[in-house]
Amino acid sequence: MQYSVHKLTSITIILLFMFMCGYSHASGMVPADIRIGLFFNYSQRGINTAVDSFDVASENGVIVGTVKNGKYAELFRQSSNASITVQKDIYIATTDAFYLRINGAGVSKGAAESRIKWLNSKGIEAKLAYVDGWQVWTGPYGSVDAAKADLENRISKKVKLNESQIINPSKTRVAVIKKGENAVMFDGCSDSFLRIYPVKGQLKINNSPTKIYRGRLEIRRTDKSDMTVINILPFEQYLYGVVPNEIGGASPKEAVKAQAVAARTFAVSQLKQYNSLGFDLCTTPFTQVYRGFSSEYPASNKAVDETKGIVVTYQGKIAPVFYSSSDGGATEDVKNVWGSEVPYLKSVKDVYESGKSINYNWSVTLSTYEIKDIMNKKGYDLGDILSLDITKTSSTTRVTELVISGTKGKKTYINEGARTVFSLNSQLYTITTSKDPLKFTFVGKGWGHAVGMSQDGAIGMAKAGYTYEEILKHYLTGVKIGR
């Protein structure tokens, strides 16, 4: 069974932010829906999964529409299970796509379709567009001059036009293409976005068996990104796609329920983390592992349902909780990992771990040459590496200060930095050396930050007969569990 581990360079920032701003009140904090970024560009964290094109389908067809200021307008339906293509313009390689709008704006869809049929019969390829109403466009063109030349030298000689207007390039434009048909062009803006719904069931992206999602998709384009694709779905159904990926759907029931409550609480505490991009959480290790409908497991879905709305609170407010795969025999006080004082994230002994979970016992060997290269890549020229010294440890013997010495200087790492500098599995390690050539071997226990709940320990507690409430209260000092 595999367990996920939060990669924690980001969580330091998240945790500090949450406690600088204070806890969130628990009452009414679990929303009906949640917005998950599937593909997006977030340069502040070095994430760029935005796409310039993708296909989407559903077994019973899809509905494509727009939403502006909360008001929805349907564009078209496709009743078959064939894919539609969504891309950032007709020709995605075109950086400056101009169009001609023919004969006005704001006509009915039927009138626009009739006009397109008539224009096509005259040899003028036209397409539907929706910009606060239906329009008819032709193009694209590479420049204003090209559009004007086509209008004057070809189009105006074939048809009589009452009105025409050049449509300039747009960094928010999206083209939706039904197989065998012309595209429907859509120009979004800061409050207008494309939405895709399944007629019934789930949506599948790029015909991938691992990219199947409940709910609906929202497509946005921003000035500095290709398309952002957001999965909007009921909050509890989001957890269906999280819990089995975090602890394993076949784990003991009470452990899975503890994971469901922890995941729900974490998600509530992180709502609108990516608000500037239009969503709450993402699928990367910066938040929680979410793999959608294709990863769901009946038993973990049931665990989510049986704990619906239940969260962890401390002194009446949402208590952001954390969890990792294993703690090596004791969890760690958060102050020795991320530097914050949090009353319910203290170190507790853990006799419930199996000691057999993935990466529970581990070792990593690095040569002086490898360490020198790692430090150079981080911007520190320490020269030839002479020693690695553990100078401080916590009460659980985790490394809280590591000094790397070289012929040109020293570099000290504290708390989680003593783990992440070499991408180690945990802070719970010792170092041995060997010569000829000089190598350092890290021998450790546990996988992850060890703050909060141990997933391996939760499984052990469930096997020992503890309830999910007892599991959570063991790892989280002084919290309450409830709606």
N, C-alpha and C positions, 0 to 999 in steps of 0.2 A: 504494500500500500504506500502510495506517495503522499507526502505532506508538502504544502507550499510554505515558503519562508518569506516574510516581508524583507525586501532589500532596504536597508534602513538609512541610507544617506538622506533620504527625503523625510523620513518619519521624525527625525530630530527637529526639522523645521516645523512640521505639522504639529508636533506635540508642544513645542514652545509657543506656537501661535495660539493653540487652544487654551493654554493656561495663562497666557498674557491677557487673552480676551475673556476668560472665565468660562465656566460650564454653561451649557444650554439648559433651560428649563425642560423637564421631561414631558410635562403635560402637552398632549397633542403634537408631539415632535415626530411621530412616524407618519410621513405623508402618504397619500394614496398612491402616487406615482413617483418614479425616480428616473433620472435621465443619465444614461451611461454613454460616454464617448467611446465609440468603437474605432474610429479613424480620425486623427486630428493632428494639428501641429501646435506644440507648446514649447517654444524655444527656450523659455526660462528653465525648463527641466530637461532640455535636450531630447524631447520626444517629437518625432515627425513620422506619423503613420498615415497622414492625409492621402487621399487617393484622387486621381484625375478622372477615373472611370470605374464603374462596377456594375455588375448585373444583379438583379434581384427578382425572385419569383416566389410564388406560393402555390400549393397544390390546387387551391380553388380560385386562383387569380388574385390580382392586386387592384387596389384603388389608389389613384394618384391625385393629390390635391395640394392646395396651399393654405397656409394659415397666416393671417395678418391681424395683429392686435387681438389675438384670441378668436378671430372669426374665421371659420373654415369654409373653403370653396372647393368643390370637387372639379378636377380637370377631366379625367377620363377613367374608365375601368377596362381591365383586361380579364376576361372570364376564364381564359385557359391557363394552364400551368407553365406556359412559355415565359422565358425571362424577358424583362425590359432592361434596357441599358440606361444608366444615368451617368452623364459626363459633363464636364465643365463648359463645353460648347460643342457645336457640330463637329468641328475638327479640333481635337484637343491640343494639337501641336500649334494651332494658330494663336498667336499672342495678341494680334490686333484684328479682331473680327468685326467688321461693319456689316449692317444689314439695311435693307430698304423696307420701310413700312408702307404698304400699299393701301390707299383708299381708307384712311382714317383709323380711329381707335375706338374701343368700347362697343363693338358690335356684338351680337349674340353669337354663341358658338355655332349654331346652325348656319347663320349668315356667313361666318368666317369660313366654314367648311365648304359652303357652296361657292364662295369666291375663289377658294384654293382650287377646287375642281375645275372651274372655268379658266383660271390662269394656267393651270397645267395643260388644259386642252389647247392653249395658245403657245405652248412651248416654254412657259415661264414657270420654273420650279418654285413653288411657294410652300410655306409651312405655317402651322399654327403657333401663335405666341400668346402668352398671358402676362399682362402687366396691368394689374388692377382692372382687368377686363380683357376680352378677346381681341386679338389683332391678327393681321396677315403680314408675314415678312417674306422677303426673298433675299438670297445671299448664301453664304457670307462673302464679303469682299475684303481684300487686303488693305484698302485705303479709301478715303473719301472720294478721291479722283476716280478710282475704279468703279465705285458705286454710281457716281454721277455719269460716267461714260456709258455704263450699261443701261442706265435709265434713259439717257438721251438717244443712244445709237441703236438700242434693241427693244427695250420694253415699251417705250412710248410709241414705237412704230407698230407694235403688235396689238396694244390695247389702249383704250382711252382712260386716262386716270383723272379722277377728281382731285386726288390729293396724294402726295407721297412725302416721306420724311426719312432722312438718314438716321439710323440708330447707331450710336457710337459704341465702341467696345465697352464691356462691363466685366469687372472682376467679381461680380456676384451672380453671373449668368449660369444657368444650368439647362442642359438639353436632356429631355426624356424621350427615348427612342423605342417605339414598339416594333417588334420584328416585322420586316416587310412593309413598314409604313414610314411616313415622314416624322421628323422629330416634333415634339411640342417644346417650344422655347419658353423659358421662365426666367425673368429678371427679378431676383430677390432684392431685399434691402435690409436695413437694420431691424425691421420689425415684420418682415415677410419671408416665409421659408417654405420649402417644399416638404410635403409629408407623403409617406407611402404606407398604406395599410394592407394587411391580408384580407381578402374577402372572408376567409375563415381559416383558423389555424395559425401557422407560423410563417415567417419570412426566411428565405434562404438566400445568402449572399454568395455570388460567384459559383453557384452550384456546389458549394463545399459542404461535406457532411459534418464539419465542425463549426460552421458559421450559420447556425439556425437560431432564430430569436423569436421570443414571444413579443407581443405588443406591436409597436409601429416604429418606423424610421423617420428621422427628420434630417434633411440635408441642408447644410449651410455652406456658404463660401465667404471667406474673409479676405481682406486686402493682401495679406501676407501668407496665404495658404491655398492649397488645392481644396477639395471638398472635405468638410467635416461631416461625419456620419454619426448620428446619435440614436441610440436605442431607447425609446420611451416605453416603459412598461410598469405594471403594478409593483409596488415596492416589495411585497412579499414574494411575488414571482421572480423578482430579481434575485432574492436569496436562494431560490431553487437552483439557480445557475452558479451560486457561490459556494454553498456549504459542502457539497460533495467534492469540490475541487480543493477545499481547504483541509478537510479531515477524513474524507473518504466516506462515500454513502453507505458502505456496509459496516462501518464502525458501530460499536454498541450504542443503543438508542439514546441513553442519557448523555453520552459524550457528544453525539450529533446534535442533540437539543441544546447542550451548552454552547456548541459552536454556532448554532443558529442564533442564539441570543447575543453572543459576542459579536457575530458578523452584523447583526441588525443594529446593535448599539454603535459599533464602529461606523457603519454607513450613516446613521443619523447624525453622528458627531461631525461627519465630514461633508454634509450636504453643501452644495454650491461651491465646493473647493475649486472647480473650474468654471465658475460663473461667467468669467469673461469670454469663454468659448461656447457658452450656452448649455453646459451640462453640469452634473453634480460630481460624479466619480468616473473613473476610467477602468480599463481592464488590465492595466500594467501593474507591476509590483509597487507602484506608488500608492495604490489603494488596496483592493482585494482582488483575488483571482475570480474573474467572471467569464464563463465560457458558454453561457446561454443554454438554450433548450437541449442541445445535443449532449450536454454533460449531465443532465438531470438524472436523479436516482429516486425510485419510488419511496424508499425508506427515509431518505433525507428530506424529500418533499413533505412527507408526513410529519417529520420533526419540526419543520418550519411552520406547518399548519397548526400543530399542537402548541406552539409557543407564540402564535400570532400576536404581534404588538408588544411583546414582553421585551424590556430593555434593562440594562444595568444603570442604577442611579447612585449618586453619592450626595448626601445632604439635599435631596430633592431635585437634583439636576442630573442631566445626562452625564455619565461618567465614561469618557472615551477609553475604550479598553483595547488591549493588545494581546497577541498570542503568537506563539512560535511552535516549531515542531517538537523540540525537546529542550530541557533545561539542564541535563546532566546531574540531577539530584537536588537542585535548589533553584528557584527563580531568583532574579536579580532586582535589587532596588533600582528604580528608574534613574535615580540621581547618578548611579555609576555607569549608566549607559548613555543617557541623553542630557544629563546635568540638571534635570528639573526635580523639584521636590513635589511629589504627588502622594497624598496620604494613603490611597488605596493600592498603589503600585510599589509595595515593599517586598523584600525578599522573604520567601517562605520555603521551608523544607519540602521536598517532593520525594516520597518513597513509593510513588505509584507508577513511575515510568518503567517500561519493560526492559530498557537497556538494549533492545534489539531493533529499534526503529531505524529508519534510514539515516545514515550519517551520525548515529549516536556516538560511536567511537570513530575517531578520524585522526589522520596524520598528514602533514604536508612538509615536504623537504624543499628548501630553496638554497641555491648556491650564493656565494657572495656576488658573483657576476649578475645573477638574476635580480638580487636585491638592489644592486647598484643601478641596473636598468630600470627597475620599478621606480626608484627614487628620482632618477633623471627625468622620467616621463611625468612625474608629479611636479617637476620644476625645482628639485633639490639636488645640487651637485655636492655630494658628501665625499667624493673621491672613492678610494677603495674601501670597502666595508671591513671594519675591524671587529665589531661586536654588536650583539642584540642583547639588551639587558632589561629584564622585568624589574622595575623599581618600585611599583606599588601594586597591591592587589586589594580586592574587597574582602568582606568577611566570608564570602563563598569561594574565595581564592581566584576569582576572575581577575584578569589583568586590567588594571585601570591606568597604568602608565608604562609605556614601552619606549626605551631610548635606543635609537639606531646611531651608532658611532662609525665615523669614517675618517680617512686621513685628512679631510678638509673641513670636518665639522660634525655636528650632531643634530638630530631631529627627534623631538619628543612627541609621542602620540598619547592622548589620554582617552579614557572611557571607550566608546565604541570605535574610536579611531585606531585603537590598538588591535582591533579585529579587521576593520575594513581596509586598512593600509595594504594588507596582503590578501584580502578577500578570503579570510578564514571563516570557518563555519560558526565559531563562537569566540567569546572572550575567555572561556575556561580552557586554558592550555598551559603547558610548560614548554621550555625550549631546551633541546640538547644540541651539542655541536660535535662535528667530526672533522678531521683534518685530511689534507691532501686529496682533493682540494677542500678548502673550508666550506662546510655546509651546515645549515641550521635546520633542525627538524622540530616542527610544532606538533605536539601530541595533545589532543584535546577531546572534550566530551560535549555533547549537545549540538543542536543545529538551530541557529537563530539568535535573536537578541535576548531571549529568556526573560523578558518583561511580561508579566501577566500570566495568562493561562498557557500551560504546556499541553499541546494536543495529544502527545503520547501519554502524558500523565492523566489527562481527562479520560482517555480510553481505559487506563488502568483503574481509575476511580470508579468508572461505570461498571467495569467487570467486578469490582469489589462491592457493588451494591449501592453506591452513592447516587443521589438524584442530580439532575443538572443544576438545580439551585445550590446544592451542597458543593458541587464541583466548582462553580463560579465563585462562591464565597470563600472557598479554600484558597484560591489563587488571588482573589481581589479583596483586600482587607477592608472590612467595614462597609461594604456596599449593600444595596438592596436590589432585589429582583422583582420586577412587576410591570404592569401596564401604566 
